[in-house]
Amino acid sequence: MTALPPDPDPNRTPDLEAGGGVPPGSTPPDSAQTSGLSHPQPMPSKAMPVLWLILTGVLVLMVAGLVLSLAVGWLSV
């Protein structure tokens, strides 16, 4: 059993002109659009990004200190 093609047959599609277009009035009008928000959005906290930056900086400094101490010879692995 073969499946039906995904596109409809152009010869049987109503209101389709010979070039593939549709005559004016055959399509529904553009829908209305509501722009803007229904209520003000809350401002995101700036504490978490700052906290993550500080924690990342501390981690980078710790890893750099470990690599430096291994390079100088203060630690032996």
C-alpha positions, 0 to 999 in steps of 0.5 A: 500500500502506498501512502498519499503524497504530502502535497494536495493535487493542484488540479483539485485544490479550490481557488488555485489559479493556473500559475499557483497563486490564489485570487484576492479574497480567497485567503483569510485576512491577516490576524490581529497582533497584540504587542507588548506585555500584559504586565511588567516583567520582574527585573532579574537579580544581579547577585547570581551572575556576580556570584558565579563570576567570583566563584569562577575567578577563585577557581581559576586562581586556585588552579593557577596557583596549583600549576605554579607551585608544581612548576616551581617544585613546592609540591611533588606529585 
